[in-house]
Amino acid sequence: MITCWRQIYGLTCMAVYSHFATAFDDHLPLFPRMLDELLALLGETRGPSEG
């Protein structure tokens, strides 16, 4: 759980404080990828989106 928290908190802070501005034009695709990797670490997968 510490690994999950660290990844989510770190990526969110970097996005909020514009630390991605020089490295990425669009950092939003990093979030779903990170979530998929964290879910895989926990032995889970994302289900279909509701809506």
CHARMM internal coordinates of N, CA and C (Angstrom, degrees):
IC EDIT
DIST 1 N 1 CA 1.4434
DIST 1 CA 1 C 1.5230
ANGL 1 N 1 CA 1 C 111.45
DIST 1 C 2 N 1.3185
ANGL 1 CA 1 C 2 N 116.81
DIHE 1 N 1 CA 1 C 2 N -32.60
DIST 2 N 2 CA 1.4708
ANGL 1 C 2 N 2 CA 119.28
DIHE 1 CA 1 C 2 N 2 CA 177.52
DIST 2 CA 2 C 1.5213
ANGL 2 N 2 CA 2 C 110.04
DIHE 1 C 2 N 2 CA 2 C -63.46
DIST 2 C 3 N 1.3197
ANGL 2 CA 2 C 3 N 116.93
DIHE 2 N 2 CA 2 C 3 N -40.02
DIST 3 N 3 CA 1.4720
ANGL 2 C 3 N 3 CA 120.34
DIHE 2 CA 2 C 3 N 3 CA 178.08
DIST 3 CA 3 C 1.5226
ANGL 3 N 3 CA 3 C 110.48
DIHE 2 C 3 N 3 CA 3 C -61.66
DIST 3 C 4 N 1.3146
ANGL 3 CA 3 C 4 N 117.36
DIHE 3 N 3 CA 3 C 4 N -44.13
DIST 4 N 4 CA 1.4653
ANGL 3 C 4 N 4 CA 121.05
DIHE 3 CA 3 C 4 N 4 CA 179.41
DIST 4 CA 4 C 1.5241
ANGL 4 N 4 CA 4 C 110.63
DIHE 3 C 4 N 4 CA 4 C -62.53
DIST 4 C 5 N 1.3351
ANGL 4 CA 4 C 5 N 116.47
DIHE 4 N 4 CA 4 C 5 N -47.88
DIST 5 N 5 CA 1.4606
ANGL 4 C 5 N 5 CA 120.37
DIHE 4 CA 4 C 5 N 5 CA -179.95
DIST 5 CA 5 C 1.5319
ANGL 5 N 5 CA 5 C 110.64
DIHE 4 C 5 N 5 CA 5 C -60.09
DIST 5 C 6 N 1.3240
ANGL 5 CA 5 C 6 N 116.24
DIHE 5 N 5 CA 5 C 6 N -44.47
DIST 6 N 6 CA 1.4688
ANGL 5 C 6 N 6 CA 120.57
DIHE 5 CA 5 C 6 N 6 CA -178.27
DIST 6 CA 6 C 1.5193
ANGL 6 N 6 CA 6 C 110.89
DIHE 5 C 6 N 6 CA 6 C -61.13
DIST 6 C 7 N 1.3235
ANGL 6 CA 6 C 7 N 117.53
DIHE 6 N 6 CA 6 C 7 N -43.68
DIST 7 N 7 CA 1.4586
ANGL 6 C 7 N 7 CA 120.86
DIHE 6 CA 6 C 7 N 7 CA -179.45
DIST 7 CA 7 C 1.5263
ANGL 7 N 7 CA 7 C 111.34
DIHE 6 C 7 N 7 CA 7 C -65.16
DIST 7 C 8 N 1.3226
ANGL 7 CA 7 C 8 N 116.35
DIHE 7 N 7 CA 7 C 8 N -48.10
DIST 8 N 8 CA 1.4715
ANGL 7 C 8 N 8 CA 120.26
DIHE 7 CA 7 C 8 N 8 CA -177.77
DIST 8 CA 8 C 1.5198
ANGL 8 N 8 CA 8 C 110.73
DIHE 7 C 8 N 8 CA 8 C -65.32
DIST 8 C 9 N 1.3247
ANGL 8 CA 8 C 9 N 116.94
DIHE 8 N 8 CA 8 C 9 N -47.51
DIST 9 N 9 CA 1.4670
ANGL 8 C 9 N 9 CA 121.12
DIHE 8 CA 8 C 9 N 9 CA -179.18
DIST 9 CA 9 C 1.5292
ANGL 9 N 9 CA 9 C 110.80
DIHE 8 C 9 N 9 CA 9 C -63.64
DIST 9 C 10 N 1.3149
ANGL 9 CA 9 C 10 N 116.97
DIHE 9 N 9 CA 9 C 10 N -44.87
DIST 10 N 10 CA 1.4649
ANGL 9 C 10 N 10 CA 121.26
DIHE 9 CA 9 C 10 N 10 CA -178.71
DIST 10 CA 10 C 1.5197
ANGL 10 N 10 CA 10 C 112.51
DIHE 9 C 10 N 10 CA 10 C -62.84
DIST 10 C 11 N 1.3300
ANGL 10 CA 10 C 11 N 116.62
DIHE 10 N 10 CA 10 C 11 N -47.17
DIST 11 N 11 CA 1.4591
ANGL 10 C 11 N 11 CA 119.97
DIHE 10 CA 10 C 11 N 11 CA -179.58
DIST 11 CA 11 C 1.5247
ANGL 11 N 11 CA 11 C 111.26
DIHE 10 C 11 N 11 CA 11 C -65.43
DIST 11 C 12 N 1.3322
ANGL 11 CA 11 C 12 N 116.28
DIHE 11 N 11 CA 11 C 12 N -40.33
DIST 12 N 12 CA 1.4585
ANGL 11 C 12 N 12 CA 120.10
DIHE 11 CA 11 C 12 N 12 CA 178.57
DIST 12 CA 12 C 1.5232
ANGL 12 N 12 CA 12 C 111.43
DIHE 11 C 12 N 12 CA 12 C -64.29
DIST 12 C 13 N 1.3196
ANGL 12 CA 12 C 13 N 117.72
DIHE 12 N 12 CA 12 C 13 N -45.31
DIST 13 N 13 CA 1.4668
ANGL 12 C 13 N 13 CA 120.49
DIHE 12 CA 12 C 13 N 13 CA 178.87
DIST 13 CA 13 C 1.5210
ANGL 13 N 13 CA 13 C 111.58
DIHE 12 C 13 N 13 CA 13 C -62.43
DIST 13 C 14 N 1.3193
ANGL 13 CA 13 C 14 N 116.91
DIHE 13 N 13 CA 13 C 14 N -41.76
DIST 14 N 14 CA 1.4608
ANGL 13 C 14 N 14 CA 119.33
DIHE 13 CA 13 C 14 N 14 CA 179.19
DIST 14 CA 14 C 1.5236
ANGL 14 N 14 CA 14 C 111.22
DIHE 13 C 14 N 14 CA 14 C -63.63
DIST 14 C 15 N 1.3243
ANGL 14 CA 14 C 15 N 117.05
DIHE 14 N 14 CA 14 C 15 N -36.31
DIST 15 N 15 CA 1.4684
ANGL 14 C 15 N 15 CA 120.28
DIHE 14 CA 14 C 15 N 15 CA 178.85
DIST 15 CA 15 C 1.5252
ANGL 15 N 15 CA 15 C 110.70
DIHE 14 C 15 N 15 CA 15 C -71.57
DIST 15 C 16 N 1.3246
ANGL 15 CA 15 C 16 N 117.34
DIHE 15 N 15 CA 15 C 16 N -44.95
DIST 16 N 16 CA 1.4664
ANGL 15 C 16 N 16 CA 121.39
DIHE 15 CA 15 C 16 N 16 CA -177.65
DIST 16 CA 16 C 1.5269
ANGL 16 N 16 CA 16 C 111.61
DIHE 15 C 16 N 16 CA 16 C -63.00
DIST 16 C 17 N 1.3119
ANGL 16 CA 16 C 17 N 116.96
DIHE 16 N 16 CA 16 C 17 N -40.82
DIST 17 N 17 CA 1.4662
ANGL 16 C 17 N 17 CA 120.53
DIHE 16 CA 16 C 17 N 17 CA -176.50
DIST 17 CA 17 C 1.5322
ANGL 17 N 17 CA 17 C 113.28
DIHE 16 C 17 N 17 CA 17 C -94.37
DIST 17 C 18 N 1.3329
ANGL 17 CA 17 C 18 N 116.85
DIHE 17 N 17 CA 17 C 18 N 15.81
DIST 18 N 18 CA 1.4708
ANGL 17 C 18 N 18 CA 124.48
DIHE 17 CA 17 C 18 N 18 CA 172.92
DIST 18 CA 18 C 1.5250
ANGL 18 N 18 CA 18 C 114.05
DIHE 17 C 18 N 18 CA 18 C 59.81
DIST 18 C 19 N 1.3086
ANGL 18 CA 18 C 19 N 117.34
DIHE 18 N 18 CA 18 C 19 N 32.93
DIST 19 N 19 CA 1.4599
ANGL 18 C 19 N 19 CA 120.05
DIHE 18 CA 18 C 19 N 19 CA 176.92
DIST 19 CA 19 C 1.5336
ANGL 19 N 19 CA 19 C 112.26
DIHE 18 C 19 N 19 CA 19 C -76.45
DIST 19 C 20 N 1.3194
ANGL 19 CA 19 C 20 N 117.61
DIHE 19 N 19 CA 19 C 20 N -11.58
DIST 20 N 20 CA 1.4609
ANGL 19 C 20 N 20 CA 121.65
DIHE 19 CA 19 C 20 N 20 CA 178.11
DIST 20 CA 20 C 1.5232
ANGL 20 N 20 CA 20 C 111.97
DIHE 19 C 20 N 20 CA 20 C -88.28
DIST 20 C 21 N 1.3050
ANGL 20 CA 20 C 21 N 117.81
DIHE 20 N 20 CA 20 C 21 N -10.25
DIST 21 N 21 CA 1.4671
ANGL 20 C 21 N 21 CA 121.62
DIHE 20 CA 20 C 21 N 21 CA -171.54
DIST 21 CA 21 C 1.5257
ANGL 21 N 21 CA 21 C 113.20
DIHE 20 C 21 N 21 CA 21 C -54.63
DIST 21 C 22 N 1.3227
ANGL 21 CA 21 C 22 N 118.08
DIHE 21 N 21 CA 21 C 22 N -38.42
DIST 22 N 22 CA 1.4676
ANGL 21 C 22 N 22 CA 119.92
DIHE 21 CA 21 C 22 N 22 CA -177.60
DIST 22 CA 22 C 1.5194
ANGL 22 N 22 CA 22 C 112.32
DIHE 21 C 22 N 22 CA 22 C -84.45
DIST 22 C 23 N 1.3255
ANGL 22 CA 22 C 23 N 118.00
DIHE 22 N 22 CA 22 C 23 N -21.12
DIST 23 N 23 CA 1.4630
ANGL 22 C 23 N 23 CA 120.37
DIHE 22 CA 22 C 23 N 23 CA -175.37
DIST 23 CA 23 C 1.5242
ANGL 23 N 23 CA 23 C 113.61
DIHE 22 C 23 N 23 CA 23 C -98.34
DIST 23 C 24 N 1.3356
ANGL 23 CA 23 C 24 N 117.32
DIHE 23 N 23 CA 23 C 24 N -30.39
DIST 24 N 24 CA 1.4640
ANGL 23 C 24 N 24 CA 120.69
DIHE 23 CA 23 C 24 N 24 CA -174.20
DIST 24 CA 24 C 1.5211
ANGL 24 N 24 CA 24 C 110.56
DIHE 23 C 24 N 24 CA 24 C -133.25
DIST 24 C 25 N 1.3273
ANGL 24 CA 24 C 25 N 115.31
DIHE 24 N 24 CA 24 C 25 N 139.89
DIST 25 N 25 CA 1.4621
ANGL 24 C 25 N 25 CA 119.73
DIHE 24 CA 24 C 25 N 25 CA 171.46
DIST 25 CA 25 C 1.5275
ANGL 25 N 25 CA 25 C 109.74
DIHE 24 C 25 N 25 CA 25 C -75.66
DIST 25 C 26 N 1.3358
ANGL 25 CA 25 C 26 N 115.74
DIHE 25 N 25 CA 25 C 26 N -39.53
DIST 26 N 26 CA 1.4624
ANGL 25 C 26 N 26 CA 121.54
DIHE 25 CA 25 C 26 N 26 CA -178.53
DIST 26 CA 26 C 1.5248
ANGL 26 N 26 CA 26 C 108.43
DIHE 25 C 26 N 26 CA 26 C -136.26
DIST 26 C 27 N 1.3177
ANGL 26 CA 26 C 27 N 116.91
DIHE 26 N 26 CA 26 C 27 N 107.46
DIST 27 N 27 CA 1.4575
ANGL 26 C 27 N 27 CA 121.02
DIHE 26 CA 26 C 27 N 27 CA -177.68
DIST 27 CA 27 C 1.5225
ANGL 27 N 27 CA 27 C 113.13
DIHE 26 C 27 N 27 CA 27 C -88.78
DIST 27 C 28 N 1.3231
ANGL 27 CA 27 C 28 N 118.38
DIHE 27 N 27 CA 27 C 28 N -7.56
DIST 28 N 28 CA 1.4633
ANGL 27 C 28 N 28 CA 120.89
DIHE 27 CA 27 C 28 N 28 CA -176.42
DIST 28 CA 28 C 1.5336
ANGL 28 N 28 CA 28 C 114.27
DIHE 27 C 28 N 28 CA 28 C -60.26
DIST 28 C 29 N 1.3376
ANGL 28 CA 28 C 29 N 120.74
DIHE 28 N 28 CA 28 C 29 N -35.27
DIST 29 N 29 CA 1.4658
ANGL 28 C 29 N 29 CA 119.08
DIHE 28 CA 28 C 29 N 29 CA 177.29
DIST 29 CA 29 C 1.5370
ANGL 29 N 29 CA 29 C 114.03
DIHE 28 C 29 N 29 CA 29 C -63.67
DIST 29 C 30 N 1.3158
ANGL 29 CA 29 C 30 N 117.62
DIHE 29 N 29 CA 29 C 30 N -16.08
DIST 30 N 30 CA 1.4625
ANGL 29 C 30 N 30 CA 119.56
DIHE 29 CA 29 C 30 N 30 CA 178.58
DIST 30 CA 30 C 1.5263
ANGL 30 N 30 CA 30 C 111.84
DIHE 29 C 30 N 30 CA 30 C -67.36
DIST 30 C 31 N 1.3286
ANGL 30 CA 30 C 31 N 118.01
DIHE 30 N 30 CA 30 C 31 N -30.47
DIST 31 N 31 CA 1.4608
ANGL 30 C 31 N 31 CA 121.14
DIHE 30 CA 30 C 31 N 31 CA -175.69
DIST 31 CA 31 C 1.5269
ANGL 31 N 31 CA 31 C 113.07
DIHE 30 C 31 N 31 CA 31 C -66.79
DIST 31 C 32 N 1.3492
ANGL 31 CA 31 C 32 N 120.42
DIHE 31 N 31 CA 31 C 32 N -51.87
DIST 32 N 32 CA 1.4628
ANGL 31 C 32 N 32 CA 119.00
DIHE 31 CA 31 C 32 N 32 CA 178.51
DIST 32 CA 32 C 1.5288
ANGL 32 N 32 CA 32 C 112.56
DIHE 31 C 32 N 32 CA 32 C -62.20
DIST 32 C 33 N 1.3262
ANGL 32 CA 32 C 33 N 116.06
DIHE 32 N 32 CA 32 C 33 N -36.80
DIST 33 N 33 CA 1.4667
ANGL 32 C 33 N 33 CA 119.16
DIHE 32 CA 32 C 33 N 33 CA 178.48
DIST 33 CA 33 C 1.5297
ANGL 33 N 33 CA 33 C 110.17
DIHE 32 C 33 N 33 CA 33 C -63.34
DIST 33 C 34 N 1.3337
ANGL 33 CA 33 C 34 N 116.73
DIHE 33 N 33 CA 33 C 34 N -44.64
DIST 34 N 34 CA 1.4549
ANGL 33 C 34 N 34 CA 120.44
DIHE 33 CA 33 C 34 N 34 CA 179.21
DIST 34 CA 34 C 1.5226
ANGL 34 N 34 CA 34 C 110.28
DIHE 33 C 34 N 34 CA 34 C -61.80
DIST 34 C 35 N 1.3261
ANGL 34 CA 34 C 35 N 117.01
DIHE 34 N 34 CA 34 C 35 N -43.45
DIST 35 N 35 CA 1.4583
ANGL 34 C 35 N 35 CA 120.10
DIHE 34 CA 34 C 35 N 35 CA 179.23
DIST 35 CA 35 C 1.5268
ANGL 35 N 35 CA 35 C 111.51
DIHE 34 C 35 N 35 CA 35 C -61.61
DIST 35 C 36 N 1.3331
ANGL 35 CA 35 C 36 N 117.04
DIHE 35 N 35 CA 35 C 36 N -41.80
DIST 36 N 36 CA 1.4649
ANGL 35 C 36 N 36 CA 120.42
DIHE 35 CA 35 C 36 N 36 CA 177.26
DIST 36 CA 36 C 1.5279
ANGL 36 N 36 CA 36 C 111.33
DIHE 35 C 36 N 36 CA 36 C -61.76
DIST 36 C 37 N 1.3234
ANGL 36 CA 36 C 37 N 117.19
DIHE 36 N 36 CA 36 C 37 N -42.17
DIST 37 N 37 CA 1.4608
ANGL 36 C 37 N 37 CA 121.05
DIHE 36 CA 36 C 37 N 37 CA 179.54
DIST 37 CA 37 C 1.5298
ANGL 37 N 37 CA 37 C 111.41
DIHE 36 C 37 N 37 CA 37 C -66.41
DIST 37 C 38 N 1.3324
ANGL 37 CA 37 C 38 N 117.24
DIHE 37 N 37 CA 37 C 38 N -40.60
DIST 38 N 38 CA 1.4616
ANGL 37 C 38 N 38 CA 120.27
DIHE 37 CA 37 C 38 N 38 CA 179.14
DIST 38 CA 38 C 1.5284
ANGL 38 N 38 CA 38 C 111.33
DIHE 37 C 38 N 38 CA 38 C -68.71
DIST 38 C 39 N 1.3248
ANGL 38 CA 38 C 39 N 116.89
DIHE 38 N 38 CA 38 C 39 N -40.00
DIST 39 N 39 CA 1.4600
ANGL 38 C 39 N 39 CA 119.46
DIHE 38 CA 38 C 39 N 39 CA 176.66
DIST 39 CA 39 C 1.5245
ANGL 39 N 39 CA 39 C 111.31
DIHE 38 C 39 N 39 CA 39 C -63.57
DIST 39 C 40 N 1.3289
ANGL 39 CA 39 C 40 N 117.20
DIHE 39 N 39 CA 39 C 40 N -39.69
DIST 40 N 40 CA 1.4615
ANGL 39 C 40 N 40 CA 120.85
DIHE 39 CA 39 C 40 N 40 CA 177.06
DIST 40 CA 40 C 1.5268
ANGL 40 N 40 CA 40 C 110.65
DIHE 39 C 40 N 40 CA 40 C -62.57
DIST 40 C 41 N 1.3095
ANGL 40 CA 40 C 41 N 116.71
DIHE 40 N 40 CA 40 C 41 N -38.69
DIST 41 N 41 CA 1.4644
ANGL 40 C 41 N 41 CA 121.51
DIHE 40 CA 40 C 41 N 41 CA 177.23
DIST 41 CA 41 C 1.5337
ANGL 41 N 41 CA 41 C 110.72
DIHE 40 C 41 N 41 CA 41 C -59.92
DIST 41 C 42 N 1.3288
ANGL 41 CA 41 C 42 N 115.40
DIHE 41 N 41 CA 41 C 42 N -34.82
DIST 42 N 42 CA 1.4568
ANGL 41 C 42 N 42 CA 121.20
DIHE 41 CA 41 C 42 N 42 CA 179.98
DIST 42 CA 42 C 1.5364
ANGL 42 N 42 CA 42 C 112.86
DIHE 41 C 42 N 42 CA 42 C -89.97
DIST 42 C 43 N 1.3342
ANGL 42 CA 42 C 43 N 116.53
DIHE 42 N 42 CA 42 C 43 N 0.90
DIST 43 N 43 CA 1.4605
ANGL 42 C 43 N 43 CA 120.75
DIHE 42 CA 42 C 43 N 43 CA 179.61
DIST 43 CA 43 C 1.5175
ANGL 43 N 43 CA 43 C 114.22
DIHE 42 C 43 N 43 CA 43 C 79.29
DIST 43 C 44 N 1.3162
ANGL 43 CA 43 C 44 N 116.81
DIHE 43 N 43 CA 43 C 44 N 25.54
DIST 44 N 44 CA 1.4638
ANGL 43 C 44 N 44 CA 122.10
DIHE 43 CA 43 C 44 N 44 CA -178.26
DIST 44 CA 44 C 1.5201
ANGL 44 N 44 CA 44 C 110.07
DIHE 43 C 44 N 44 CA 44 C -123.68
DIST 44 C 45 N 1.3278
ANGL 44 CA 44 C 45 N 115.88
DIHE 44 N 44 CA 44 C 45 N 167.70
DIST 45 N 45 CA 1.4672
ANGL 44 C 45 N 45 CA 122.14
DIHE 44 CA 44 C 45 N 45 CA 173.83
DIST 45 CA 45 C 1.5264
ANGL 45 N 45 CA 45 C 107.86
DIHE 44 C 45 N 45 CA 45 C -135.06
DIST 45 C 46 N 1.3289
ANGL 45 CA 45 C 46 N 115.64
DIHE 45 N 45 CA 45 C 46 N 160.77
DIST 46 N 46 CA 1.4635
ANGL 45 C 46 N 46 CA 120.04
DIHE 45 CA 45 C 46 N 46 CA 176.50
DIST 46 CA 46 C 1.5120
ANGL 46 N 46 CA 46 C 109.24
DIHE 45 C 46 N 46 CA 46 C -78.27
DIST 46 C 47 N 1.3140
ANGL 46 CA 46 C 47 N 115.40
DIHE 46 N 46 CA 46 C 47 N 141.41
DIST 47 N 47 CA 1.4583
ANGL 46 C 47 N 47 CA 120.91
DIHE 46 CA 46 C 47 N 47 CA 175.46
DIST 47 CA 47 C 1.5167
ANGL 47 N 47 CA 47 C 110.30
DIHE 46 C 47 N 47 CA 47 C -91.91
DIST 47 C 48 N 1.3282
ANGL 47 CA 47 C 48 N 115.88
DIHE 47 N 47 CA 47 C 48 N -179.22
DIST 48 N 48 CA 1.4694
ANGL 47 C 48 N 48 CA 118.19
DIHE 47 CA 47 C 48 N 48 CA 178.19
DIST 48 CA 48 C 1.5254
ANGL 48 N 48 CA 48 C 111.26
DIHE 47 C 48 N 48 CA 48 C -65.09
DIST 48 C 49 N 1.3171
ANGL 48 CA 48 C 49 N 115.80
DIHE 48 N 48 CA 48 C 49 N 147.84
DIST 49 N 49 CA 1.4590
ANGL 48 C 49 N 49 CA 121.38
DIHE 48 CA 48 C 49 N 49 CA 179.61
DIST 49 CA 49 C 1.5168
ANGL 49 N 49 CA 49 C 110.25
DIHE 48 C 49 N 49 CA 49 C -71.68
DIST 49 C 50 N 1.3076
ANGL 49 CA 49 C 50 N 116.11
DIHE 49 N 49 CA 49 C 50 N 142.80
DIST 50 N 50 CA 1.4535
ANGL 49 C 50 N 50 CA 120.17
DIHE 49 CA 49 C 50 N 50 CA 174.65
DIST 50 CA 50 C 1.5229
ANGL 50 N 50 CA 50 C 109.20
DIHE 49 C 50 N 50 CA 50 C -92.03
DIST 50 C 51 N 1.3121
ANGL 50 CA 50 C 51 N 116.48
DIHE 50 N 50 CA 50 C 51 N 146.02
DIST 51 N 51 CA 1.4463
ANGL 50 C 51 N 51 CA 118.08
DIHE 50 CA 50 C 51 N 51 CA 175.78
DIST 51 CA 51 C 1.4415
ANGL 51 N 51 CA 51 C 116.20
DIHE 50 C 51 N 51 CA 51 C 132.85
END
COOR INIT
IC SEED 1 N 1 CA 1 C
IC BUILD
